[in-house]
């Protein structure tokens, strides 16, 4: 696999019929040049203040942000414009924040979406920060925010399967909300291990089901109306996957139930969200009759 040729091929998406209007709008926003903007690493990741822009510039920022809907991850505050994303990703980030220190480390975020978590991670001062996500829309959302942040974050339109062929390895890898989208979860975790330096660590979260047996739920066609959900393990099964993939010191950090506080419809997101994915008469079940979404957060170290 020639990773550089692959990256060039991936960027041809900017000429796709459905992507080009987003890109053309973004190029207009890039005409706004601002330096030394105030950045806040709080729950609403904030860049700049309202008074930093003219009225016309504010109008262009609003037009661009709306053109790039849906915003799944966030929230962001851009020059006073509050982009209230479907996911309140600050809840997840604040939950995992006590369990890592990224200072001077080479870090990857697999399935990084629009980079919300990476922007928050900048506060840790990692040596290098690279996001992997093949989605054109989320890449353009990242570029929109980063044009004003001016960070050194690298956004690769690549997936977890490209890690072992990447041009360097990582000290710490995040993979949040990705594993259940992979039809080969053990193979996916092996790719993480191959992408790590010696003694490298991962922090992942994934859907889970309750139980002490080493088993996984395999949805028939959809789970919470999502078609590409393949395996939802018990915690013992997930630990077995990690062990088989080459990890040790497996630590369960937290188990949570997804709530309407964390995931909900907004004017910046899709027209359906968590409340539409659950049984209206029994919110402990999905519309398909499966257990409602719960997540397990796990940290592990690559075996020597």
Short mmCIF file of the C-alpha atoms (twelve columns), coordinates in Angstrom:
data_MODEL
# 
_entry.id   MODEL 
# 
loop_
_atom_site.group_PDB 
_atom_site.id 
_atom_site.type_symbol 
_atom_site.label_atom_id 
_atom_site.label_alt_id 
_atom_site.label_comp_id 
_atom_site.label_asym_id 
_atom_site.label_seq_id 
_atom_site.Cartn_x 
_atom_site.Cartn_y 
_atom_site.Cartn_z 
_atom_site.pdbx_PDB_model_num 
ATOM 1   C CA . UNK A 1   0.000   0.000   0.000  1 
ATOM 2   C CA . UNK A 2   1.422   3.380   -1.057 1 
ATOM 3   C CA . UNK A 3   -0.034  5.632   1.612  1 
ATOM 4   C CA . UNK A 4   0.898   8.899   -0.157 1 
ATOM 5   C CA . UNK A 5   -0.792  7.849   -3.394 1 
ATOM 6   C CA . UNK A 6   -3.840  6.767   -1.420 1 
ATOM 7   C CA . UNK A 7   -4.047  10.139  0.344  1 
ATOM 8   C CA . UNK A 8   -3.930  11.970  -2.976 1 
ATOM 9   C CA . UNK A 9   -6.694  9.745   -4.328 1 
ATOM 10  C CA . UNK A 10  -8.865  10.425  -1.270 1 
ATOM 11  C CA . UNK A 11  -8.696  14.205  -1.787 1 
ATOM 12  C CA . UNK A 12  -10.329 13.886  -5.197 1 
ATOM 13  C CA . UNK A 13  -13.585 13.860  -3.225 1 
ATOM 14  C CA . UNK A 14  -13.463 17.671  -3.206 1 
ATOM 15  C CA . UNK A 15  -14.559 17.550  -6.844 1 
ATOM 16  C CA . UNK A 16  -17.548 15.280  -6.179 1 
ATOM 17  C CA . UNK A 17  -20.886 16.807  -7.116 1 
ATOM 18  C CA . UNK A 18  -22.264 16.645  -3.548 1 
ATOM 19  C CA . UNK A 19  -19.025 17.823  -1.908 1 
ATOM 20  C CA . UNK A 20  -18.019 20.704  -4.178 1 
ATOM 21  C CA . UNK A 21  -20.679 23.169  -2.872 1 
ATOM 22  C CA . UNK A 22  -19.384 22.679  0.690  1 
ATOM 23  C CA . UNK A 23  -15.808 23.249  -0.460 1 
ATOM 24  C CA . UNK A 24  -16.667 26.351  -2.505 1 
ATOM 25  C CA . UNK A 25  -18.460 27.868  0.496  1 
ATOM 26  C CA . UNK A 26  -15.509 27.061  2.723  1 
ATOM 27  C CA . UNK A 27  -13.088 28.816  0.389  1 
ATOM 28  C CA . UNK A 28  -15.145 31.988  0.818  1 
ATOM 29  C CA . UNK A 29  -14.785 31.721  4.607  1 
ATOM 30  C CA . UNK A 30  -11.023 31.241  4.185  1 
ATOM 31  C CA . UNK A 31  -10.866 34.832  2.905  1 
ATOM 32  C CA . UNK A 32  -11.406 35.939  6.513  1 
ATOM 33  C CA . UNK A 33  -7.910  36.371  7.945  1 
ATOM 34  C CA . UNK A 34  -7.545  36.738  11.713 1 
ATOM 35  C CA . UNK A 35  -4.534  36.284  13.962 1 
ATOM 36  C CA . UNK A 36  -3.965  35.943  17.707 1 
ATOM 37  C CA . UNK A 37  -7.522  34.919  18.432 1 
ATOM 38  C CA . UNK A 38  -8.585  33.983  21.934 1 
ATOM 39  C CA . UNK A 39  -9.115  30.210  22.319 1 
ATOM 40  C CA . UNK A 40  -11.004 28.548  25.162 1 
ATOM 41  C CA . UNK A 41  -10.682 24.797  25.798 1 
ATOM 42  C CA . UNK A 42  -13.888 24.579  27.802 1 
ATOM 43  C CA . UNK A 43  -16.946 22.416  27.013 1 
ATOM 44  C CA . UNK A 44  -17.894 24.788  24.200 1 
ATOM 45  C CA . UNK A 45  -14.587 24.868  22.325 1 
ATOM 46  C CA . UNK A 46  -14.372 28.562  21.505 1 
ATOM 47  C CA . UNK A 47  -12.392 30.555  18.972 1 
ATOM 48  C CA . UNK A 48  -12.468 34.335  18.839 1 
ATOM 49  C CA . UNK A 49  -15.020 36.827  20.102 1 
ATOM 50  C CA . UNK A 50  -17.962 38.481  18.396 1 
ATOM 51  C CA . UNK A 51  -16.175 41.818  18.204 1 
ATOM 52  C CA . UNK A 52  -13.307 40.264  16.210 1 
ATOM 53  C CA . UNK A 53  -15.461 40.241  13.047 1 
ATOM 54  C CA . UNK A 54  -17.320 42.763  10.954 1 
ATOM 55  C CA . UNK A 55  -21.043 42.323  10.342 1 
ATOM 56  C CA . UNK A 56  -20.328 40.965  6.845  1 
ATOM 57  C CA . UNK A 57  -17.762 38.523  8.203  1 
ATOM 58  C CA . UNK A 58  -20.261 37.272  10.787 1 
ATOM 59  C CA . UNK A 59  -22.778 36.699  8.009  1 
ATOM 60  C CA . UNK A 60  -20.234 34.654  6.057  1 
ATOM 61  C CA . UNK A 61  -19.325 32.569  9.119  1 
ATOM 62  C CA . UNK A 62  -23.009 31.787  9.721  1 
ATOM 63  C CA . UNK A 63  -23.592 30.886  6.046  1 
ATOM 64  C CA . UNK A 64  -20.601 28.553  6.049  1 
ATOM 65  C CA . UNK A 65  -21.476 26.835  9.314  1 
ATOM 66  C CA . UNK A 66  -25.041 26.240  8.076  1 
ATOM 67  C CA . UNK A 67  -23.786 24.950  4.722  1 
ATOM 68  C CA . UNK A 68  -21.775 22.306  6.599  1 
ATOM 69  C CA . UNK A 69  -24.792 20.920  8.532  1 
ATOM 70  C CA . UNK A 70  -25.131 18.310  10.030 1 
ATOM 71  C CA . UNK A 71  -22.676 18.886  12.877 1 
ATOM 72  C CA . UNK A 72  -22.577 15.621  14.822 1 
ATOM 73  C CA . UNK A 73  -19.727 16.412  17.246 1 
ATOM 74  C CA . UNK A 74  -19.136 19.543  19.280 1 
ATOM 75  C CA . UNK A 75  -20.205 21.970  20.626 1 
ATOM 76  C CA . UNK A 76  -18.287 24.887  19.121 1 
ATOM 77  C CA . UNK A 77  -18.439 28.630  19.709 1 
ATOM 78  C CA . UNK A 78  -17.015 30.441  16.704 1 
ATOM 79  C CA . UNK A 79  -16.848 34.225  17.143 1 
ATOM 80  C CA . UNK A 80  -19.952 34.031  19.319 1 
ATOM 81  C CA . UNK A 81  -21.823 31.737  16.918 1 
ATOM 82  C CA . UNK A 82  -22.875 28.689  18.940 1 
ATOM 83  C CA . UNK A 83  -22.842 25.507  16.849 1 
ATOM 84  C CA . UNK A 84  -24.920 23.195  19.030 1 
ATOM 85  C CA . UNK A 85  -24.034 19.751  17.679 1 
ATOM 86  C CA . UNK A 86  -26.139 16.584  17.978 1 
ATOM 87  C CA . UNK A 87  -23.633 15.075  20.410 1 
ATOM 88  C CA . UNK A 88  -22.532 16.997  23.480 1 
ATOM 89  C CA . UNK A 89  -19.067 15.550  23.038 1 
ATOM 90  C CA . UNK A 90  -17.797 17.464  26.053 1 
ATOM 91  C CA . UNK A 91  -19.560 14.867  28.244 1 
ATOM 92  C CA . UNK A 92  -17.479 12.039  26.782 1 
ATOM 93  C CA . UNK A 93  -14.284 14.089  26.773 1 
ATOM 94  C CA . UNK A 94  -14.670 15.174  30.378 1 
ATOM 95  C CA . UNK A 95  -15.294 11.557  31.377 1 
ATOM 96  C CA . UNK A 96  -12.046 10.259  29.815 1 
ATOM 97  C CA . UNK A 97  -9.890  13.339  30.512 1 
ATOM 98  C CA . UNK A 98  -8.505  12.122  33.877 1 
ATOM 99  C CA . UNK A 99  -7.100  8.951   32.292 1 
ATOM 100 C CA . UNK A 100 -4.432  10.323  29.955 1 
ATOM 101 C CA . UNK A 101 -1.560  12.771  29.675 1 
ATOM 102 C CA . UNK A 102 -0.596  13.556  26.086 1 
ATOM 103 C CA . UNK A 103 2.261   15.987  26.688 1 
ATOM 104 C CA . UNK A 104 5.045   15.452  24.115 1 
ATOM 105 C CA . UNK A 105 3.357   12.293  22.781 1 
ATOM 106 C CA . UNK A 106 2.532   11.354  19.203 1 
ATOM 107 C CA . UNK A 107 -1.251  10.935  19.239 1 
ATOM 108 C CA . UNK A 108 -3.881  9.630   16.817 1 
ATOM 109 C CA . UNK A 109 -7.660  9.995   16.956 1 
ATOM 110 C CA . UNK A 110 -9.271  7.298   14.806 1 
ATOM 111 C CA . UNK A 111 -12.717 8.292   13.566 1 
ATOM 112 C CA . UNK A 112 -12.010 11.864  14.621 1 
ATOM 113 C CA . UNK A 113 -15.119 13.322  12.958 1 
ATOM 114 C CA . UNK A 114 -14.703 17.130  12.845 1 
ATOM 115 C CA . UNK A 115 -11.850 17.181  15.331 1 
ATOM 116 C CA . UNK A 116 -13.674 18.329  18.471 1 
ATOM 117 C CA . UNK A 117 -11.699 15.960  20.709 1 
ATOM 118 C CA . UNK A 118 -8.400  16.894  19.037 1 
ATOM 119 C CA . UNK A 119 -9.034  20.589  19.522 1 
ATOM 120 C CA . UNK A 120 -9.611  19.884  23.210 1 
ATOM 121 C CA . UNK A 121 -6.420  17.777  23.313 1 
ATOM 122 C CA . UNK A 122 -4.316  20.735  22.162 1 
ATOM 123 C CA . UNK A 123 -4.346  21.942  25.751 1 
ATOM 124 C CA . UNK A 124 -2.182  18.902  26.652 1 
ATOM 125 C CA . UNK A 125 0.535   20.019  24.198 1 
ATOM 126 C CA . UNK A 126 1.114   16.698  22.390 1 
ATOM 127 C CA . UNK A 127 4.175   16.436  20.152 1 
ATOM 128 C CA . UNK A 128 2.022   15.553  17.150 1 
ATOM 129 C CA . UNK A 129 -1.732  15.133  16.733 1 
ATOM 130 C CA . UNK A 130 -3.253  13.335  13.756 1 
ATOM 131 C CA . UNK A 131 -6.892  12.569  13.039 1 
ATOM 132 C CA . UNK A 132 -8.113  9.770   10.786 1 
ATOM 133 C CA . UNK A 133 -11.575 9.952   9.193  1 
ATOM 134 C CA . UNK A 134 -12.654 9.298   5.578  1 
ATOM 135 C CA . UNK A 135 -15.698 11.619  5.634  1 
ATOM 136 C CA . UNK A 136 -15.416 14.685  3.346  1 
ATOM 137 C CA . UNK A 137 -17.982 16.707  5.328  1 
ATOM 138 C CA . UNK A 138 -16.300 16.266  8.702  1 
ATOM 139 C CA . UNK A 139 -12.918 17.091  7.143  1 
ATOM 140 C CA . UNK A 140 -14.328 20.377  5.840  1 
ATOM 141 C CA . UNK A 141 -15.875 21.144  9.237  1 
ATOM 142 C CA . UNK A 142 -12.431 20.577  10.753 1 
ATOM 143 C CA . UNK A 143 -10.796 22.823  8.149  1 
ATOM 144 C CA . UNK A 144 -13.377 25.537  8.885  1 
ATOM 145 C CA . UNK A 145 -12.613 25.580  12.614 1 
ATOM 146 C CA . UNK A 146 -8.872  25.049  12.210 1 
ATOM 147 C CA . UNK A 147 -8.546  27.957  9.779  1 
ATOM 148 C CA . UNK A 148 -9.039  30.180  12.820 1 
ATOM 149 C CA . UNK A 149 -7.390  27.951  15.449 1 
ATOM 150 C CA . UNK A 150 -4.265  27.654  13.253 1 
ATOM 151 C CA . UNK A 151 -3.183  24.422  14.946 1 
ATOM 152 C CA . UNK A 152 -0.661  21.903  13.585 1 
ATOM 153 C CA . UNK A 153 -3.224  19.083  13.718 1 
ATOM 154 C CA . UNK A 154 -3.064  16.860  10.633 1 
ATOM 155 C CA . UNK A 155 -6.342  15.482  9.269  1 
ATOM 156 C CA . UNK A 156 -5.989  12.315  7.208  1 
ATOM 157 C CA . UNK A 157 -8.865  11.027  5.059  1 
ATOM 158 C CA . UNK A 158 -7.900  7.518   6.084  1 
ATOM 159 C CA . UNK A 159 -9.319  4.780   8.290  1 
ATOM 160 C CA . UNK A 160 -8.099  2.438   11.002 1 
ATOM 161 C CA . UNK A 161 -7.140  -0.097  8.318  1 
ATOM 162 C CA . UNK A 162 -4.406  2.277   7.090  1 
ATOM 163 C CA . UNK A 163 -2.631  2.615   10.451 1 
ATOM 164 C CA . UNK A 164 -0.037  -0.113  9.939  1 
ATOM 165 C CA . UNK A 165 0.973   1.393   6.575  1 
ATOM 166 C CA . UNK A 166 1.171   4.956   7.916  1 
ATOM 167 C CA . UNK A 167 4.561   6.663   7.817  1 
ATOM 168 C CA . UNK A 168 5.097   6.594   11.587 1 
ATOM 169 C CA . UNK A 169 3.668   4.986   14.716 1 
ATOM 170 C CA . UNK A 170 1.918   6.493   17.733 1 
ATOM 171 C CA . UNK A 171 2.374   6.646   21.500 1 
ATOM 172 C CA . UNK A 172 -1.340  6.976   22.222 1 
ATOM 173 C CA . UNK A 173 -4.372  6.167   20.058 1 
ATOM 174 C CA . UNK A 174 -7.982  7.140   20.717 1 
ATOM 175 C CA . UNK A 175 -10.770 5.273   18.957 1 
ATOM 176 C CA . UNK A 176 -14.093 6.561   20.255 1 
ATOM 177 C CA . UNK A 177 -17.319 5.134   18.855 1 
ATOM 178 C CA . UNK A 178 -15.780 3.197   15.963 1 
ATOM 179 C CA . UNK A 179 -15.336 -0.465  16.931 1 
ATOM 180 C CA . UNK A 180 -18.999 -1.425  16.520 1 
ATOM 181 C CA . UNK A 181 -18.891 -0.132  12.933 1 
ATOM 182 C CA . UNK A 182 -16.212 -2.682  11.984 1 
ATOM 183 C CA . UNK A 183 -17.265 -6.150  10.754 1 
ATOM 184 C CA . UNK A 184 -13.974 -7.599  12.097 1 
ATOM 185 C CA . UNK A 185 -13.521 -6.099  15.596 1 
ATOM 186 C CA . UNK A 186 -10.457 -8.191  16.512 1 
ATOM 187 C CA . UNK A 187 -8.804  -7.309  13.210 1 
ATOM 188 C CA . UNK A 188 -9.588  -3.643  13.876 1 
ATOM 189 C CA . UNK A 189 -7.945  -3.833  17.314 1 
ATOM 190 C CA . UNK A 190 -4.924  -5.591  15.775 1 
ATOM 191 C CA . UNK A 191 -4.564  -2.601  13.428 1 
ATOM 192 C CA . UNK A 192 -4.430  -0.340  16.482 1 
ATOM 193 C CA . UNK A 193 -1.697  -2.501  18.018 1 
ATOM 194 C CA . UNK A 194 0.334   -2.400  14.782 1 
ATOM 195 C CA . UNK A 195 0.043   1.388   14.764 1 
ATOM 196 C CA . UNK A 196 1.517   1.799   18.262 1 
ATOM 197 C CA . UNK A 197 5.074   2.330   19.422 1 
ATOM 198 C CA . UNK A 198 6.477   0.021   22.096 1 
ATOM 199 C CA . UNK A 199 4.412   0.373   25.301 1 
ATOM 200 C CA . UNK A 200 1.885   2.471   23.397 1 
ATOM 201 C CA . UNK A 201 -1.630  2.837   24.790 1 
ATOM 202 C CA . UNK A 202 -5.158  2.978   23.438 1 
ATOM 203 C CA . UNK A 203 -8.347  4.423   24.849 1 
ATOM 204 C CA . UNK A 204 -11.532 3.219   23.188 1 
ATOM 205 C CA . UNK A 205 -15.252 3.248   23.773 1 
ATOM 206 C CA . UNK A 206 -17.827 0.988   22.202 1 
ATOM 207 C CA . UNK A 207 -21.410 -0.170  22.595 1 
ATOM 208 C CA . UNK A 208 -21.805 -3.004  25.102 1 
ATOM 209 C CA . UNK A 209 -24.453 -5.329  26.488 1 
ATOM 210 C CA . UNK A 210 -24.742 -6.451  30.093 1 
ATOM 211 C CA . UNK A 211 -23.644 -9.961  31.046 1 
ATOM 212 C CA . UNK A 212 -20.778 -12.041 32.397 1 
ATOM 213 C CA . UNK A 213 -20.662 -14.433 29.441 1 
ATOM 214 C CA . UNK A 214 -18.003 -13.935 26.772 1 
ATOM 215 C CA . UNK A 215 -20.533 -13.224 23.999 1 
ATOM 216 C CA . UNK A 216 -21.623 -10.439 21.644 1 
ATOM 217 C CA . UNK A 217 -24.952 -9.284  20.242 1 
ATOM 218 C CA . UNK A 218 -25.111 -9.396  16.441 1 
ATOM 219 C CA . UNK A 219 -28.014 -7.198  15.262 1 
ATOM 220 C CA . UNK A 220 -30.054 -8.612  12.399 1 
ATOM 221 C CA . UNK A 221 -29.978 -5.544  10.159 1 
ATOM 222 C CA . UNK A 222 -30.024 -2.368  12.258 1 
ATOM 223 C CA . UNK A 223 -29.343 -1.282  15.810 1 
ATOM 224 C CA . UNK A 224 -30.927 2.018   16.913 1 
ATOM 225 C CA . UNK A 225 -31.766 2.497   13.219 1 
ATOM 226 C CA . UNK A 226 -28.050 2.326   12.362 1 
ATOM 227 C CA . UNK A 227 -27.282 -0.203  9.603  1 
ATOM 228 C CA . UNK A 228 -23.523 -0.620  10.095 1 
ATOM 229 C CA . UNK A 229 -23.469 -1.962  13.659 1 
ATOM 230 C CA . UNK A 230 -21.971 -5.456  13.620 1 
ATOM 231 C CA . UNK A 231 -21.001 -6.702  17.098 1 
ATOM 232 C CA . UNK A 232 -21.934 -5.412  20.570 1 
ATOM 233 C CA . UNK A 233 -19.940 -7.340  23.195 1 
ATOM 234 C CA . UNK A 234 -20.219 -7.929  26.892 1 
ATOM 235 C CA . UNK A 235 -17.272 -6.505  28.822 1 
ATOM 236 C CA . UNK A 236 -15.665 -9.998  29.199 1 
ATOM 237 C CA . UNK A 237 -15.945 -10.512 25.432 1 
ATOM 238 C CA . UNK A 238 -14.371 -7.107  24.748 1 
ATOM 239 C CA . UNK A 239 -11.482 -7.953  27.065 1 
ATOM 240 C CA . UNK A 240 -10.964 -11.188 25.132 1 
ATOM 241 C CA . UNK A 241 -10.905 -9.259  21.846 1 
ATOM 242 C CA . UNK A 242 -8.283  -6.885  23.240 1 
ATOM 243 C CA . UNK A 243 -6.167  -9.732  24.587 1 
ATOM 244 C CA . UNK A 244 -6.283  -11.563 21.252 1 
ATOM 245 C CA . UNK A 245 -5.355  -8.378  19.427 1 
ATOM 246 C CA . UNK A 246 -2.190  -7.908  21.480 1 
ATOM 247 C CA . UNK A 247 -3.133  -5.759  24.464 1 
ATOM 248 C CA . UNK A 248 -2.599  -6.099  28.207 1 
ATOM 249 C CA . UNK A 249 -3.264  -4.041  31.357 1 
ATOM 250 C CA . UNK A 250 -6.868  -3.760  30.196 1 
ATOM 251 C CA . UNK A 251 -8.693  -1.283  32.438 1 
ATOM 252 C CA . UNK A 252 -12.416 -0.549  32.337 1 
ATOM 253 C CA . UNK A 253 -12.703 3.188   32.994 1 
ATOM 254 C CA . UNK A 254 -16.477 3.650   32.937 1 
ATOM 255 C CA . UNK A 255 -19.785 2.244   31.761 1 
ATOM 256 C CA . UNK A 256 -22.493 4.730   30.774 1 
ATOM 257 C CA . UNK A 257 -26.015 4.759   29.366 1 
ATOM 258 C CA . UNK A 258 -26.523 7.228   26.523 1 
ATOM 259 C CA . UNK A 259 -29.069 9.896   27.471 1 
ATOM 260 C CA . UNK A 260 -30.912 12.750  25.771 1 
ATOM 261 C CA . UNK A 261 -28.540 15.127  27.511 1 
ATOM 262 C CA . UNK A 262 -25.633 13.708  25.509 1 
ATOM 263 C CA . UNK A 263 -27.317 12.990  22.157 1 
ATOM 264 C CA . UNK A 264 -30.330 14.930  20.865 1 
ATOM 265 C CA . UNK A 265 -31.776 16.778  17.897 1 
ATOM 266 C CA . UNK A 266 -30.734 20.390  17.367 1 
ATOM 267 C CA . UNK A 267 -31.066 22.892  14.535 1 
ATOM 268 C CA . UNK A 268 -27.479 22.003  13.604 1 
ATOM 269 C CA . UNK A 269 -27.975 18.239  13.279 1 
ATOM 270 C CA . UNK A 270 -30.070 15.527  11.643 1 
ATOM 271 C CA . UNK A 271 -33.863 15.501  11.955 1 
ATOM 272 C CA . UNK A 272 -33.675 12.329  14.088 1 
ATOM 273 C CA . UNK A 273 -31.595 11.472  17.134 1 
ATOM 274 C CA . UNK A 274 -31.593 9.240   20.214 1 
ATOM 275 C CA . UNK A 275 -35.239 9.776   21.178 1 
ATOM 276 C CA . UNK A 276 -36.252 8.479   17.736 1 
ATOM 277 C CA . UNK A 277 -34.022 5.415   18.040 1 
ATOM 278 C CA . UNK A 278 -35.588 4.083   21.250 1 
ATOM 279 C CA . UNK A 279 -38.877 2.265   21.836 1 
ATOM 280 C CA . UNK A 280 -41.376 4.976   22.769 1 
ATOM 281 C CA . UNK A 281 -43.106 2.667   25.268 1 
ATOM 282 C CA . UNK A 282 -39.905 1.217   26.759 1 
ATOM 283 C CA . UNK A 283 -36.792 3.437   26.512 1 
ATOM 284 C CA . UNK A 284 -34.626 0.591   27.854 1 
ATOM 285 C CA . UNK A 285 -34.934 -0.912  24.362 1 
ATOM 286 C CA . UNK A 286 -34.144 0.259   20.843 1 
ATOM 287 C CA . UNK A 287 -36.910 0.445   18.239 1 
ATOM 288 C CA . UNK A 288 -35.730 -2.994  17.082 1 
ATOM 289 C CA . UNK A 289 -36.167 -4.460  20.569 1 
ATOM 290 C CA . UNK A 290 -32.477 -4.674  21.482 1 
ATOM 291 C CA . UNK A 291 -31.054 -3.305  24.755 1 
ATOM 292 C CA . UNK A 292 -30.752 0.502   24.605 1 
ATOM 293 C CA . UNK A 293 -27.262 1.917   23.946 1 
ATOM 294 C CA . UNK A 294 -24.708 1.591   26.739 1 
ATOM 295 C CA . UNK A 295 -21.014 2.331   26.345 1 
ATOM 296 C CA . UNK A 296 -17.913 0.937   27.950 1 
ATOM 297 C CA . UNK A 297 -14.679 2.952   28.078 1 
ATOM 298 C CA . UNK A 298 -11.460 0.932   28.143 1 
ATOM 299 C CA . UNK A 299 -7.764  1.749   28.289 1 
ATOM 300 C CA . UNK A 300 -5.093  -0.829  27.393 1 
ATOM 301 C CA . UNK A 301 -1.370  -1.125  26.689 1 
ATOM 302 C CA . UNK A 302 0.327   -2.862  23.776 1 
ATOM 303 C CA . UNK A 303 1.955   -6.140  24.804 1 
ATOM 304 C CA . UNK A 304 5.755   -6.157  24.657 1 
# 
